[in-house]
Amino acid sequence: MEARLGSPGHPAAPQVKSRTRLFLLRGTPRPPQASAYGSDDKNQLKLCSHWRSSCSVRVRIALNLKGLNYEYRAVNLLKGAQFSAEFTKLNPLGYVPVLMDGDIILADSFAIIMYLEEKYPQHSLLPKDLQKRGINYQAANIVSSSIQPFQNLGTLKYIKEKVGPNEDLAWAKYHIEKGFVALEKLLKDYAGRYATGDEVFLNQTATFVTAKHFFEPTPQSLGLYLENGTSPKPCIQREEGTQLNEKRQADLFLAPQLHGASKQFKIDMAEFPLLCRLNEAYNETPAFQDAMPENQPDAPPASTS
């Protein structure tokens, strides 16, 4: 039978970088799991992702914090794979991430994270305290509504084409800094080690990577990602009897944004001491670091962004 485009037997099928790792949240290495390359197991969570997509990073952190194993299916945004007929069947907007859980298909990082929170209640991403829960929602939405949309790939491309070739960076910096000023004020009375205390919540997931975006090619094709060439991602697990710091929903949104702001958009983080301190805490947390762009199977070799 003729091999389909993207399947291992097809001559145009790209190679897959496999990064199968299993380790504890506290960072203790464990032997790798067997590869699930090409698996179409309905019981296996599948994440359609791009290595540098901050929205995808949020979901990767959430999956790690909840100790959920999943298949990573790379979508090459720079080659326009997200706009193909195959992908828009999953998300008509043509955005990553997309989570497939059996017959359930969900797009949008916030929707996916809330779905995971309800289906897999272990290691809750939302605080029980109603006021802190509201602060988590507010901080997460500052990132997802007032920062990230103004610096994403499509927006910056439009600014370069319609406003000027050198205007995209200034545009992005303006909106990032405006959002960071708001976050500093919002979190000053709540932050501890993490955004709303000594636990990790929703807002932190977004800030760590939102600004860390899209500017280098990836080796994987949409056919590979949709059909067979998938790489299993690590499952970050609890060890029985081990007490973990509780990382919550706000942290999922904050972490991606902070991680990329200084590197990609040259934001002077010295102006935002609280956010700078949070960023240091995320850098010390394996569940966050494993989700970072440079650690994904579709990241270019020697990526440092």
Sequence and secondary structure as in RCSB ss.txt:
>XXXX:A:sequence
MEARLGSPGHPAAPQVKSRTRLFLLRGTPRPPQASAYGSDDKNQLKLCSHWRSSCSVRVRIALNLKGLNYEYRAV
NLLKGAQFSAEFTKLNPLGYVPVLMDGDIILADSFAIIMYLEEKYPQHSLLPKDLQKRGINYQAANIVSSSIQPF
QNLGTLKYIKEKVGPNEDLAWAKYHIEKGFVALEKLLKDYAGRYATGDEVFLNQTATFVTAKHFFEPTPQSLGLY
LENGTSPKPCIQREEGTQLNEKRQADLFLAPQLHGASKQFKIDMAEFPLLCRLNEAYNETPAFQDAMPENQPDAP
PASTS
>XXXX:A:secstr
    TTSTTSTT         EEBTT  EE      TT   TTSEEEEE TT HHHHHHHHHHHHTT  EEEEE 
 GGGTGGGSHHHHTT TT  S EEEETTEEEESHHHHHHHHHHH  SS SS SSHHHHHHHHHHHHHHHHHTGGG
TSHHHHHHHHHHT TT HHHHHHHHHHHHHHHHHHHHTTT SSBTTBSSEEBHHHHHBTTTS   S  S  HHHH
HTT  EEE   B  TT     EESSHHHHHHHHHHHHHHS   GGG HHHHHHHHHHHT HHHHTTSGGGSTTS 
TT   
